[in-house]
Amino acid sequence: MGLGRQGNGGSADGAARRVVRVLPFLLVFLGLVFDLLTPPSFTGSPFFTAAPLVAAPLFSLGATALTGMASSAAVVGLHFYNGTGWRAEALTELVTVLTVSGLALLINQVVRRSGERLASARVIAEAAQRAVLPTPAERIGGLHVAALYEAAQADAFIGGDLYAVQDTPYGVRLAVGDVRGKGLGAVEAVAVVLGAFREAAETEPTLEGLARRLERALAREGARREGLDAEEGFTTCVLGEIPAGGGLLRLVNRGHPEPLLLYADGGVAVLAPAEPALPLGLGELAGGGAVPTGEWPFPPGSTLLLFTDGVTEARDRDGVFYDPAVRLRGRVFPGPDGLLSALSSDVRRHTGGGTIDDMALLAVGRPGEGQPERRRTVPVVRRGDKPPGDRV
């Protein structure tokens, strides 16, 4: 049903765009018809003045000028047809249409320049995103990897969410996190956390040591800030490690939404830590003690899914939060990229098309026996009416 509505919405949007594209010329035509079919005391001048204004933000400079010329010609032609070309009203209407057409040309140039600046800003933002959050390779350490970042705000490309995957001497290590705050300060903190992760992941033998390195990096960053961020800056984060061979999964969770493990038969396990821990940057409040590392089996054909709170805090019209464990249970996906695509679409359907927070998604799959390379065009498959139970 959701896909059907989306298809109808896409057709409706296309029809609306086609109508808008011909609207200026339609207004000129309606003005002609109105003027010809009504008494001389009525005039189609409002239609003729509206046409170039509608064309200004939609068409090129030449097309906007052509619309103004068509409107002016229609005014002149109608008054000569009606034998009123000598009246003052005819000159007034013509001057009005010419003045509005000139304003339409000015509006067209302002809109065009604003669009060029916006396009330039988007290119810069995309380049910044690729630099700070590069797309990971599809295969890392023998594992299938996919990542997706979706900004809640239109035309925004990067915020405070982060992900990273790296092949290290200790296995494949990964991180998904959410920096407190928004704007450039959050982007700067993301760069700090990712820089520290990429360096420390190669040298720290344990995830606990890796977490401490990230915490020290955030402390240095906080010392350079002013105001509340210097005292209250923090980052929720999950750090993961999959040793060579891929049969074991280790996680350290620092106040972040719990990852999920999706099994090949559609079962879902919530990877909750044995002990809750404070986010990075707040470790001193808990006495600075080490946070224990959780371990789980990572069988062939299963996929580790990590996400930020843009997923778990997404709400529908009734205020019900999105529950990824419930929504994904009993479903089988062709690979990590198919999983993330389906999850993103499902969150949008749940919220009615928008979210209140950015979403960073990371999926790491362990190939099953005889599993082919990643398939990109296979649709999501639903299993039977009775989904398998939870794994423990």
BALOBA-1460 file (C-alpha; in Angstrom, 3 decimals):
// residues 392
<rec num="1" residu="m" x="0.000" y="0.000" z="0.000"/>
<rec num="2" residu="g" x="2.800" y="2.401" z="0.865"/>
<rec num="3" residu="l" x="4.533" y="1.822" z="-2.447"/>
<rec num="4" residu="g" x="1.259" y="2.351" z="-4.271"/>
<rec num="5" residu="r" x="0.722" y="5.719" z="-2.622"/>
<rec num="6" residu="q" x="4.242" y="6.761" z="-3.446"/>
<rec num="7" residu="g" x="3.723" y="5.853" z="-7.113"/>
<rec num="8" residu="n" x="0.466" y="7.840" z="-7.298"/>
<rec num="9" residu="g" x="2.132" y="10.759" z="-5.567"/>
<rec num="10" residu="g" x="4.948" y="10.700" z="-8.112"/>
<rec num="11" residu="s" x="2.442" y="10.754" z="-11.003"/>
<rec num="12" residu="a" x="0.526" y="13.622" z="-9.399"/>
<rec num="13" residu="d" x="3.728" y="15.598" z="-8.912"/>
<rec num="14" residu="g" x="4.672" y="15.072" z="-12.555"/>
<rec num="15" residu="a" x="1.236" y="16.244" z="-13.742"/>
<rec num="16" residu="a" x="1.450" y="19.315" z="-11.488"/>
<rec num="17" residu="r" x="4.865" y="20.213" z="-12.912"/>
<rec num="18" residu="r" x="3.556" y="19.932" z="-16.460"/>
<rec num="19" residu="v" x="0.619" y="22.229" z="-15.662"/>
<rec num="20" residu="v" x="2.917" y="24.781" z="-14.058"/>
<rec num="21" residu="r" x="5.186" y="24.805" z="-17.100"/>
<rec num="22" residu="v" x="2.331" y="25.845" z="-19.417"/>
<rec num="23" residu="l" x="0.571" y="28.081" z="-16.889"/>
<rec num="24" residu="p" x="1.965" y="31.442" z="-18.185"/>
<rec num="25" residu="f" x="0.769" y="30.753" z="-21.733"/>
<rec num="26" residu="l" x="-2.504" y="29.394" z="-20.384"/>
<rec num="27" residu="l" x="-3.043" y="32.694" z="-18.554"/>
<rec num="28" residu="v" x="-2.523" y="34.643" z="-21.793"/>
<rec num="29" residu="f" x="-5.025" y="32.395" z="-23.558"/>
<rec num="30" residu="l" x="-7.569" y="32.748" z="-20.730"/>
<rec num="31" residu="g" x="-7.154" y="36.529" z="-20.848"/>
<rec num="32" residu="l" x="-7.931" y="36.536" z="-24.557"/>
<rec num="33" residu="v" x="-11.003" y="34.328" z="-24.109"/>
<rec num="34" residu="f" x="-12.250" y="36.363" z="-21.137"/>
<rec num="35" residu="d" x="-11.860" y="39.657" z="-22.981"/>
<rec num="36" residu="l" x="-13.591" y="38.397" z="-26.137"/>
<rec num="37" residu="l" x="-16.529" y="36.789" z="-24.339"/>
<rec num="38" residu="t" x="-17.339" y="39.588" z="-21.906"/>
<rec num="39" residu="p" x="-18.729" y="43.112" z="-22.370"/>
<rec num="40" residu="p" x="-16.243" y="45.911" z="-23.177"/>
<rec num="41" residu="s" x="-16.353" y="47.116" z="-19.572"/>
<rec num="42" residu="f" x="-14.559" y="43.923" z="-18.531"/>
<rec num="43" residu="t" x="-10.894" y="43.309" z="-19.339"/>
<rec num="44" residu="g" x="-8.485" y="40.384" z="-19.271"/>
<rec num="45" residu="s" x="-5.647" y="42.600" z="-18.066"/>
<rec num="46" residu="p" x="-5.198" y="40.701" z="-14.742"/>
<rec num="47" residu="f" x="-4.454" y="37.523" z="-16.705"/>
<rec num="48" residu="f" x="-1.911" y="39.319" z="-18.904"/>
<rec num="49" residu="t" x="-0.065" y="40.867" z="-15.952"/>
<rec num="50" residu="a" x="0.023" y="37.569" z="-14.044"/>
<rec num="51" residu="a" x="1.553" y="35.578" z="-16.911"/>
<rec num="52" residu="p" x="5.115" y="37.076" z="-16.870"/>
<rec num="53" residu="l" x="5.191" y="36.994" z="-13.057"/>
<rec num="54" residu="v" x="4.421" y="33.278" z="-13.109"/>
<rec num="55" residu="a" x="7.053" y="32.708" z="-15.809"/>
<rec num="56" residu="a" x="9.810" y="34.588" z="-13.927"/>
<rec num="57" residu="p" x="10.773" y="31.879" z="-11.381"/>
<rec num="58" residu="l" x="10.069" y="28.977" z="-13.737"/>
<rec num="59" residu="f" x="11.513" y="29.901" z="-17.132"/>
<rec num="60" residu="s" x="14.716" y="31.282" z="-18.596"/>
<rec num="61" residu="l" x="15.234" y="35.002" z="-19.160"/>
<rec num="62" residu="g" x="14.332" y="34.629" z="-22.846"/>
<rec num="63" residu="a" x="11.147" y="32.685" z="-22.141"/>
<rec num="64" residu="t" x="10.103" y="35.220" z="-19.503"/>
<rec num="65" residu="a" x="10.664" y="38.053" z="-21.976"/>
<rec num="66" residu="l" x="8.658" y="36.152" z="-24.612"/>
<rec num="67" residu="t" x="5.774" y="35.766" z="-22.154"/>
<rec num="68" residu="g" x="5.806" y="39.506" z="-21.461"/>
<rec num="69" residu="m" x="5.822" y="40.261" z="-25.164"/>
<rec num="70" residu="a" x="2.890" y="37.888" z="-25.729"/>
<rec num="71" residu="s" x="0.909" y="39.568" z="-22.952"/>
<rec num="72" residu="s" x="1.644" y="43.046" z="-24.329"/>
<rec num="73" residu="a" x="0.735" y="41.993" z="-27.856"/>
<rec num="74" residu="a" x="-2.521" y="40.506" z="-26.595"/>
<rec num="75" residu="v" x="-3.472" y="43.817" z="-24.901"/>
<rec num="76" residu="v" x="-2.701" y="45.851" z="-28.023"/>
<rec num="77" residu="g" x="-4.464" y="43.404" z="-30.346"/>
<rec num="78" residu="l" x="-7.610" y="43.226" z="-28.235"/>
<rec num="79" residu="h" x="-7.988" y="46.989" z="-28.008"/>
<rec num="80" residu="f" x="-7.599" y="47.393" z="-31.753"/>
<rec num="81" residu="y" x="-10.065" y="44.547" z="-32.292"/>
<rec num="82" residu="n" x="-12.579" y="46.247" z="-29.993"/>
<rec num="83" residu="g" x="-11.898" y="49.656" z="-31.531"/>
<rec num="84" residu="t" x="-10.730" y="51.072" z="-28.200"/>
<rec num="85" residu="g" x="-7.056" y="51.532" z="-29.026"/>
<rec num="86" residu="w" x="-7.407" y="55.324" z="-28.852"/>
<rec num="87" residu="r" x="-8.706" y="55.334" z="-25.280"/>
<rec num="88" residu="a" x="-6.591" y="56.150" z="-22.219"/>
<rec num="89" residu="e" x="-7.542" y="52.807" z="-20.678"/>
<rec num="90" residu="a" x="-5.733" y="50.967" z="-23.464"/>
<rec num="91" residu="l" x="-2.508" y="52.867" z="-22.862"/>
<rec num="92" residu="t" x="-2.822" y="52.332" z="-19.090"/>
<rec num="93" residu="e" x="-3.258" y="48.585" z="-19.498"/>
<rec num="94" residu="l" x="-0.317" y="48.369" z="-21.885"/>
<rec num="95" residu="v" x="1.962" y="50.345" z="-19.541"/>
<rec num="96" residu="t" x="0.876" y="48.125" z="-16.656"/>
<rec num="97" residu="v" x="1.690" y="44.926" z="-18.537"/>
<rec num="98" residu="l" x="5.044" y="46.328" z="-19.732"/>
<rec num="99" residu="t" x="5.974" y="47.407" z="-16.197"/>
<rec num="100" residu="v" x="5.088" y="44.028" z="-14.717"/>
<rec num="101" residu="s" x="7.023" y="42.299" z="-17.507"/>
<rec num="102" residu="g" x="10.099" y="44.367" z="-16.633"/>
<rec num="103" residu="l" x="9.733" y="43.403" z="-12.969"/>
<rec num="104" residu="a" x="9.382" y="39.769" z="-14.038"/>
<rec num="105" residu="l" x="12.711" y="39.959" z="-15.870"/>
<rec num="106" residu="l" x="14.345" y="41.368" z="-12.731"/>
<rec num="107" residu="i" x="12.799" y="38.630" z="-10.591"/>
<rec num="108" residu="n" x="14.027" y="36.020" z="-13.057"/>
<rec num="109" residu="q" x="17.614" y="37.219" z="-12.689"/>
<rec num="110" residu="v" x="17.427" y="37.330" z="-8.881"/>
<rec num="111" residu="v" x="16.004" y="33.795" z="-8.750"/>
<rec num="112" residu="r" x="18.596" y="32.505" z="-11.209"/>
<rec num="113" residu="r" x="21.507" y="33.976" z="-9.244"/>
<rec num="114" residu="s" x="20.101" y="32.630" z="-5.984"/>
<rec num="115" residu="g" x="19.779" y="29.197" z="-7.593"/>
<rec num="116" residu="e" x="23.385" y="29.321" z="-8.766"/>
<rec num="117" residu="r" x="24.567" y="30.221" z="-5.256"/>
<rec num="118" residu="l" x="22.471" y="27.409" z="-3.772"/>
<rec num="119" residu="a" x="23.872" y="24.944" z="-6.297"/>
<rec num="120" residu="s" x="27.401" y="26.063" z="-5.407"/>
<rec num="121" residu="a" x="26.657" y="25.671" z="-1.693"/>
<rec num="122" residu="r" x="25.295" y="22.174" z="-2.309"/>
<rec num="123" residu="v" x="28.406" y="21.172" z="-4.230"/>
<rec num="124" residu="i" x="30.568" y="22.412" z="-1.352"/>
<rec num="125" residu="a" x="28.387" y="20.582" z="1.186"/>
<rec num="126" residu="e" x="28.598" y="17.355" z="-0.803"/>
<rec num="127" residu="a" x="32.378" y="17.673" z="-1.005"/>
<rec num="128" residu="a" x="32.527" y="18.261" z="2.768"/>
<rec num="129" residu="q" x="30.394" y="15.193" z="3.380"/>
<rec num="130" residu="r" x="32.603" y="13.008" z="1.214"/>
<rec num="131" residu="a" x="35.669" y="14.323" z="3.042"/>
<rec num="132" residu="v" x="34.286" y="13.844" z="6.568"/>
<rec num="133" residu="l" x="32.077" y="10.802" z="5.950"/>
<rec num="134" residu="p" x="33.502" y="8.955" z="2.942"/>
<rec num="135" residu="t" x="31.465" y="6.065" z="1.593"/>
<rec num="136" residu="p" x="33.069" y="2.850" z="2.876"/>
<rec num="137" residu="a" x="34.199" y="0.137" z="0.495"/>
<rec num="138" residu="e" x="31.662" y="-2.565" z="-0.308"/>
<rec num="139" residu="r" x="34.003" y="-5.292" z="0.944"/>
<rec num="140" residu="i" x="36.178" y="-4.779" z="4.024"/>
<rec num="141" residu="g" x="38.004" y="-7.670" z="5.669"/>
<rec num="142" residu="g" x="35.822" y="-10.198" z="3.846"/>
<rec num="143" residu="l" x="32.602" y="-8.558" z="5.091"/>
<rec num="144" residu="h" x="29.865" y="-6.834" z="3.098"/>
<rec num="145" residu="v" x="29.473" y="-3.181" z="4.143"/>
<rec num="146" residu="a" x="26.900" y="-0.479" z="3.391"/>
<rec num="147" residu="a" x="26.376" y="2.982" z="4.917"/>
<rec num="148" residu="l" x="23.713" y="5.633" z="4.471"/>
<rec num="149" residu="y" x="23.380" y="9.182" z="5.782"/>
<rec num="150" residu="e" x="20.072" y="11.053" z="5.537"/>
<rec num="151" residu="a" x="19.705" y="14.617" z="6.809"/>
<rec num="152" residu="a" x="16.384" y="15.600" z="8.370"/>
<rec num="153" residu="q" x="16.676" y="19.175" z="7.117"/>
<rec num="154" residu="a" x="16.130" y="19.810" z="3.417"/>
<rec num="155" residu="d" x="19.302" y="20.707" z="1.485"/>
<rec num="156" residu="a" x="21.454" y="19.750" z="4.478"/>
<rec num="157" residu="f" x="24.109" y="17.114" z="3.788"/>
<rec num="158" residu="i" x="25.942" y="16.542" z="7.028"/>
<rec num="159" residu="g" x="25.344" y="17.142" z="10.720"/>
<rec num="160" residu="g" x="26.294" y="15.494" z="13.981"/>
<rec num="161" residu="d" x="25.894" y="11.823" z="13.038"/>
<rec num="162" residu="l" x="28.906" y="9.723" z="12.075"/>
<rec num="163" residu="y" x="30.010" y="6.276" z="10.970"/>
<rec num="164" residu="a" x="33.331" y="4.632" z="10.151"/>
<rec num="165" residu="v" x="34.593" y="1.169" z="9.176"/>
<rec num="166" residu="q" x="38.251" y="0.197" z="9.117"/>
<rec num="167" residu="d" x="40.284" y="-2.979" z="8.623"/>
<rec num="168" residu="t" x="42.883" y="-3.139" z="11.405"/>
<rec num="169" residu="p" x="45.377" y="-5.632" z="12.843"/>
<rec num="170" residu="y" x="42.669" y="-6.564" z="15.373"/>
<rec num="171" residu="g" x="39.980" y="-7.194" z="12.775"/>
<rec num="172" residu="v" x="37.355" y="-4.969" z="11.216"/>
<rec num="173" residu="r" x="36.536" y="-2.124" z="13.572"/>
<rec num="174" residu="l" x="33.599" y="0.196" z="13.237"/>
<rec num="175" residu="a" x="31.929" y="3.142" z="14.907"/>
<rec num="176" residu="v" x="28.512" y="4.780" z="14.729"/>
<rec num="177" residu="g" x="27.827" y="7.853" z="16.819"/>
<rec num="178" residu="d" x="25.841" y="11.023" z="17.356"/>
<rec num="179" residu="v" x="27.508" y="14.242" z="18.488"/>
<rec num="180" residu="r" x="25.512" y="16.535" z="20.746"/>
<rec num="181" residu="g" x="24.321" y="19.686" z="19.028"/>
<rec num="182" residu="k" x="23.896" y="20.899" z="15.476"/>
<rec num="183" residu="g" x="25.607" y="23.113" z="12.968"/>
<rec num="184" residu="l" x="29.280" y="23.684" z="12.317"/>
<rec num="185" residu="g" x="30.259" y="22.887" z="15.913"/>
<rec num="186" residu="a" x="28.783" y="19.396" z="15.573"/>
<rec num="187" residu="v" x="30.502" y="18.884" z="12.221"/>
<rec num="188" residu="e" x="33.812" y="19.882" z="13.785"/>
<rec num="189" residu="a" x="33.295" y="17.401" z="16.630"/>
<rec num="190" residu="v" x="32.441" y="14.678" z="14.096"/>
<rec num="191" residu="a" x="35.753" y="15.331" z="12.349"/>
<rec num="192" residu="v" x="37.578" y="15.103" z="15.684"/>
<rec num="193" residu="v" x="35.933" y="11.802" z="16.660"/>
<rec num="194" residu="l" x="36.486" y="10.221" z="13.252"/>
<rec num="195" residu="g" x="40.098" y="11.377" z="13.125"/>
<rec num="196" residu="a" x="40.770" y="9.922" z="16.555"/>
<rec num="197" residu="f" x="39.011" y="6.668" z="15.626"/>
<rec num="198" residu="r" x="40.993" y="6.166" z="12.416"/>
<rec num="199" residu="e" x="44.256" y="6.623" z="14.277"/>
<rec num="200" residu="a" x="43.477" y="4.736" z="17.483"/>
<rec num="201" residu="a" x="41.723" y="1.804" z="15.770"/>
<rec num="202" residu="e" x="45.102" y="0.759" z="14.335"/>
<rec num="203" residu="t" x="46.996" y="0.788" z="17.637"/>
<rec num="204" residu="e" x="44.634" y="0.182" z="20.567"/>
<rec num="205" residu="p" x="44.426" y="-3.547" z="21.339"/>
<rec num="206" residu="t" x="40.995" y="-3.321" z="23.040"/>
<rec num="207" residu="l" x="37.731" y="-1.518" z="22.415"/>
<rec num="208" residu="e" x="37.897" y="-0.107" z="25.935"/>
<rec num="209" residu="g" x="41.226" y="1.513" z="25.088"/>
<rec num="210" residu="l" x="39.789" y="2.803" z="21.838"/>
<rec num="211" residu="a" x="36.881" y="4.392" z="23.712"/>
<rec num="212" residu="r" x="39.284" y="6.106" z="26.113"/>
<rec num="213" residu="r" x="41.260" y="7.536" z="23.186"/>
<rec num="214" residu="l" x="38.088" y="8.990" z="21.700"/>
<rec num="215" residu="e" x="37.111" y="10.423" z="25.057"/>
<rec num="216" residu="r" x="40.463" y="12.163" z="25.412"/>
<rec num="217" residu="a" x="40.121" y="13.591" z="21.908"/>
<rec num="218" residu="l" x="36.691" y="14.991" z="22.800"/>
<rec num="219" residu="a" x="38.080" y="16.439" z="26.036"/>
<rec num="220" residu="r" x="40.751" y="18.304" z="24.085"/>
<rec num="221" residu="e" x="38.096" y="19.563" z="21.687"/>
<rec num="222" residu="g" x="35.835" y="20.650" z="24.560"/>
<rec num="223" residu="a" x="38.652" y="22.611" z="26.182"/>
<rec num="224" residu="r" x="38.830" y="24.787" z="23.062"/>
<rec num="225" residu="r" x="35.109" y="25.578" z="23.091"/>
<rec num="226" residu="e" x="33.270" y="28.314" z="24.909"/>
<rec num="227" residu="g" x="29.972" y="28.265" z="26.763"/>
<rec num="228" residu="l" x="27.949" y="25.168" z="27.548"/>
<rec num="229" residu="d" x="29.626" y="22.959" z="24.946"/>
<rec num="230" residu="a" x="32.855" y="23.103" z="26.924"/>
<rec num="231" residu="e" x="31.073" y="21.547" z="29.899"/>
<rec num="232" residu="e" x="28.251" y="19.545" z="28.356"/>
<rec num="233" residu="g" x="29.569" y="18.334" z="25.019"/>
<rec num="234" residu="f" x="29.222" y="14.577" z="24.547"/>
<rec num="235" residu="t" x="28.862" y="11.909" z="21.897"/>
<rec num="236" residu="t" x="26.814" y="8.741" z="22.027"/>
<rec num="237" residu="c" x="28.671" y="5.977" z="20.260"/>
<rec num="238" residu="v" x="28.881" y="2.252" z="19.559"/>
<rec num="239" residu="l" x="32.312" y="0.814" z="18.856"/>
<rec num="240" residu="g" x="32.497" y="-2.613" z="17.254"/>
<rec num="241" residu="e" x="35.116" y="-5.198" z="16.418"/>
<rec num="242" residu="i" x="34.859" y="-8.294" z="14.216"/>
<rec num="243" residu="p" x="38.081" y="-10.319" z="14.503"/>
<rec num="244" residu="a" x="39.551" y="-12.139" z="11.519"/>
<rec num="245" residu="g" x="37.360" y="-15.094" z="10.629"/>
<rec num="246" residu="g" x="34.194" y="-13.148" z="11.357"/>
<rec num="247" residu="g" x="32.604" y="-15.573" z="13.815"/>
<rec num="248" residu="l" x="32.639" y="-13.200" z="16.801"/>
<rec num="249" residu="l" x="31.292" y="-9.732" z="17.379"/>
<rec num="250" residu="r" x="32.462" y="-7.371" z="20.137"/>
<rec num="251" residu="l" x="30.711" y="-4.111" z="21.043"/>
<rec num="252" residu="v" x="31.181" y="-1.235" z="23.460"/>
<rec num="253" residu="n" x="28.099" y="0.927" z="23.805"/>
<rec num="254" residu="r" x="28.455" y="4.440" z="25.210"/>
<rec num="255" residu="g" x="24.881" y="5.636" z="25.610"/>
<rec num="256" residu="h" x="23.832" y="4.894" z="22.035"/>
<rec num="257" residu="p" x="20.752" y="3.096" z="20.613"/>
<rec num="258" residu="e" x="21.288" y="-0.653" z="20.774"/>
<rec num="259" residu="p" x="22.437" y="-2.309" z="17.523"/>
<rec num="260" residu="l" x="20.550" y="-5.192" z="15.971"/>
<rec num="261" residu="l" x="21.779" y="-8.519" z="14.649"/>
<rec num="262" residu="l" x="19.660" y="-9.801" z="11.769"/>
<rec num="263" residu="y" x="19.920" y="-13.524" z="11.140"/>
<rec num="264" residu="a" x="19.642" y="-15.284" z="7.812"/>
<rec num="265" residu="d" x="16.232" y="-16.769" z="8.714"/>
<rec num="266" residu="g" x="14.660" y="-13.412" z="9.606"/>
<rec num="267" residu="g" x="15.294" y="-13.508" z="13.345"/>
<rec num="268" residu="v" x="16.411" y="-10.340" z="15.103"/>
<rec num="269" residu="a" x="18.507" y="-9.932" z="18.247"/>
<rec num="270" residu="v" x="18.833" y="-6.683" z="20.166"/>
<rec num="271" residu="l" x="22.475" y="-6.345" z="21.248"/>
<rec num="272" residu="a" x="21.958" y="-4.690" z="24.616"/>
<rec num="273" residu="p" x="25.027" y="-4.062" z="26.814"/>
<rec num="274" residu="a" x="25.279" y="-5.871" z="30.135"/>
<rec num="275" residu="e" x="25.744" y="-2.521" z="31.886"/>
<rec num="276" residu="p" x="24.541" y="0.894" z="30.660"/>
<rec num="277" residu="a" x="27.289" y="3.452" z="30.152"/>
<rec num="278" residu="l" x="27.429" y="7.222" z="29.766"/>
<rec num="279" residu="p" x="28.259" y="8.798" z="26.398"/>
<rec num="280" residu="l" x="31.788" y="9.740" z="25.441"/>
<rec num="281" residu="g" x="32.736" y="12.986" z="27.112"/>
<rec num="282" residu="l" x="30.834" y="12.171" z="30.312"/>
<rec num="283" residu="g" x="32.954" y="9.256" z="31.513"/>
<rec num="284" residu="e" x="34.308" y="11.183" z="34.508"/>
<rec num="285" residu="l" x="30.783" y="11.408" z="35.936"/>
<rec num="286" residu="a" x="30.861" y="7.610" z="36.272"/>
<rec num="287" residu="g" x="34.258" y="7.633" z="37.978"/>
<rec num="288" residu="g" x="36.209" y="6.998" z="34.782"/>
<rec num="289" residu="g" x="35.863" y="3.233" z="35.084"/>
<rec num="290" residu="a" x="36.208" y="0.920" z="32.090"/>
<rec num="291" residu="v" x="33.050" y="-0.053" z="30.223"/>
<rec num="292" residu="p" x="32.840" y="-3.823" z="29.667"/>
<rec num="293" residu="t" x="32.878" y="-5.187" z="26.138"/>
<rec num="294" residu="g" x="29.944" y="-7.336" z="25.080"/>
<rec num="295" residu="e" x="30.484" y="-10.410" z="22.893"/>
<rec num="296" residu="w" x="28.030" y="-12.177" z="20.606"/>
<rec num="297" residu="p" x="28.320" y="-14.904" z="17.952"/>
<rec num="298" residu="f" x="28.280" y="-13.560" z="14.388"/>
<rec num="299" residu="p" x="27.122" y="-16.530" z="12.295"/>
<rec num="300" residu="p" x="27.378" y="-16.743" z="8.494"/>
<rec num="301" residu="g" x="24.544" y="-14.986" z="6.655"/>
<rec num="302" residu="s" x="23.814" y="-12.559" z="9.511"/>
<rec num="303" residu="t" x="24.022" y="-8.760" z="9.351"/>
<rec num="304" residu="l" x="24.966" y="-6.270" z="12.035"/>
<rec num="305" residu="l" x="22.840" y="-3.099" z="11.863"/>
<rec num="306" residu="l" x="23.844" y="0.114" z="13.640"/>
<rec num="307" residu="f" x="21.935" y="3.391" z="13.527"/>
<rec num="308" residu="t" x="21.551" y="6.744" z="15.256"/>
<rec num="309" residu="d" x="18.528" y="8.028" z="17.154"/>
<rec num="310" residu="g" x="17.046" y="9.540" z="14.016"/>
<rec num="311" residu="v" x="15.643" y="6.025" z="13.527"/>
<rec num="312" residu="t" x="14.422" y="5.241" z="17.041"/>
<rec num="313" residu="e" x="13.007" y="8.742" z="17.644"/>
<rec num="314" residu="a" x="11.033" y="8.837" z="14.390"/>
<rec num="315" residu="r" x="7.332" y="9.084" z="15.249"/>
<rec num="316" residu="d" x="4.096" y="8.654" z="13.354"/>
<rec num="317" residu="r" x="1.037" y="10.909" z="13.536"/>
<rec num="318" residu="d" x="-0.030" y="9.329" z="16.822"/>
<rec num="319" residu="g" x="3.358" y="9.875" z="18.434"/>
<rec num="320" residu="v" x="4.370" y="6.196" z="18.276"/>
<rec num="321" residu="f" x="8.130" y="5.753" z="18.000"/>
<rec num="322" residu="y" x="9.630" y="3.644" z="15.253"/>
<rec num="323" residu="d" x="10.873" y="0.280" z="16.560"/>
<rec num="324" residu="p" x="13.387" y="-1.191" z="14.100"/>
<rec num="325" residu="a" x="13.529" y="-4.571" z="15.868"/>
<rec num="326" residu="v" x="9.779" y="-5.051" z="15.446"/>
<rec num="327" residu="r" x="9.624" y="-3.667" z="11.910"/>
<rec num="328" residu="l" x="12.535" y="-5.770" z="10.617"/>
<rec num="329" residu="r" x="11.708" y="-9.039" z="12.344"/>
<rec num="330" residu="g" x="10.748" y="-11.789" z="9.933"/>
<rec num="331" residu="r" x="12.214" y="-10.044" z="6.889"/>
<rec num="332" residu="v" x="15.068" y="-11.234" z="4.686"/>
<rec num="333" residu="f" x="17.217" y="-8.809" z="2.691"/>
<rec num="334" residu="p" x="19.523" y="-9.398" z="-0.273"/>
<rec num="335" residu="g" x="22.440" y="-7.617" z="1.396"/>
<rec num="336" residu="p" x="23.427" y="-4.683" z="3.611"/>
<rec num="337" residu="d" x="22.585" y="-2.090" z="0.955"/>
<rec num="338" residu="g" x="19.117" y="-3.601" z="0.451"/>
<rec num="339" residu="l" x="18.598" y="-3.570" z="4.206"/>
<rec num="340" residu="l" x="19.473" y="0.128" z="4.541"/>
<rec num="341" residu="s" x="17.330" y="1.102" z="1.572"/>
<rec num="342" residu="a" x="14.338" y="-0.757" z="2.980"/>
<rec num="343" residu="l" x="14.884" y="0.641" z="6.473"/>
<rec num="344" residu="s" x="15.144" y="4.224" z="5.230"/>
<rec num="345" residu="s" x="11.962" y="3.866" z="3.180"/>
<rec num="346" residu="d" x="10.128" y="2.265" z="6.078"/>
<rec num="347" residu="v" x="11.073" y="5.108" z="8.439"/>
<rec num="348" residu="r" x="9.752" y="7.651" z="5.931"/>
<rec num="349" residu="r" x="6.494" y="5.729" z="5.607"/>
<rec num="350" residu="h" x="6.185" y="5.573" z="9.394"/>
<rec num="351" residu="t" x="6.633" y="9.333" z="9.789"/>
<rec num="352" residu="g" x="4.628" y="10.309" z="6.736"/>
<rec num="353" residu="g" x="7.632" y="11.526" z="4.767"/>
<rec num="354" residu="g" x="9.902" y="13.389" z="7.185"/>
<rec num="355" residu="t" x="12.047" y="12.953" z="10.291"/>
<rec num="356" residu="i" x="13.049" y="15.300" z="13.093"/>
<rec num="357" residu="d" x="16.665" y="14.182" z="13.247"/>
<rec num="358" residu="d" x="19.416" y="13.015" z="10.936"/>
<rec num="359" residu="m" x="19.907" y="9.293" z="10.363"/>
<rec num="360" residu="a" x="23.236" y="7.533" z="10.002"/>
<rec num="361" residu="l" x="22.934" y="3.839" z="9.127"/>
<rec num="362" residu="l" x="25.660" y="1.211" z="8.920"/>
<rec num="363" residu="a" x="25.192" y="-2.450" z="8.024"/>
<rec num="364" residu="v" x="27.914" y="-5.110" z="8.062"/>
<rec num="365" residu="g" x="27.064" y="-8.552" z="6.730"/>
<rec num="366" residu="r" x="28.972" y="-11.794" z="7.085"/>
<rec num="367" residu="p" x="28.626" y="-13.832" z="3.873"/>
<rec num="368" residu="g" x="26.868" y="-17.159" z="4.215"/>
<rec num="369" residu="e" x="27.985" y="-20.440" z="2.741"/>
<rec num="370" residu="g" x="27.944" y="-20.156" z="-1.060"/>
<rec num="371" residu="q" x="26.457" y="-16.665" z="-0.892"/>
<rec num="372" residu="p" x="27.053" y="-14.715" z="-4.137"/>
<rec num="373" residu="e" x="28.366" y="-11.195" z="-4.368"/>
<rec num="374" residu="r" x="26.066" y="-8.392" z="-3.298"/>
<rec num="375" residu="r" x="22.861" y="-8.172" z="-5.294"/>
<rec num="376" residu="r" x="21.440" y="-4.702" z="-5.842"/>
<rec num="377" residu="t" x="18.198" y="-5.300" z="-7.699"/>
<rec num="378" residu="v" x="16.577" y="-8.061" z="-5.667"/>
<rec num="379" residu="p" x="13.526" y="-6.747" z="-3.753"/>
<rec num="380" residu="v" x="12.990" y="-7.235" z="-0.039"/>
<rec num="381" residu="v" x="11.449" y="-10.648" z="0.624"/>
<rec num="382" residu="r" x="8.828" y="-11.324" z="3.286"/>
<rec num="383" residu="r" x="8.847" y="-14.721" z="4.936"/>
<rec num="384" residu="g" x="5.717" y="-16.593" z="6.047"/>
<rec num="385" residu="d" x="2.898" y="-15.216" z="8.132"/>
<rec num="386" residu="k" x="4.555" y="-16.504" z="11.311"/>
<rec num="387" residu="p" x="7.954" y="-14.845" z="11.692"/>
<rec num="388" residu="p" x="10.633" y="-16.701" z="13.595"/>
<rec num="389" residu="g" x="11.086" y="-15.832" z="17.223"/>
<rec num="390" residu="d" x="13.787" y="-13.661" z="18.709"/>
<rec num="391" residu="r" x="17.307" y="-14.901" z="19.091"/>
<rec num="392" residu="v" x="19.101" y="-14.723" z="22.386"/>
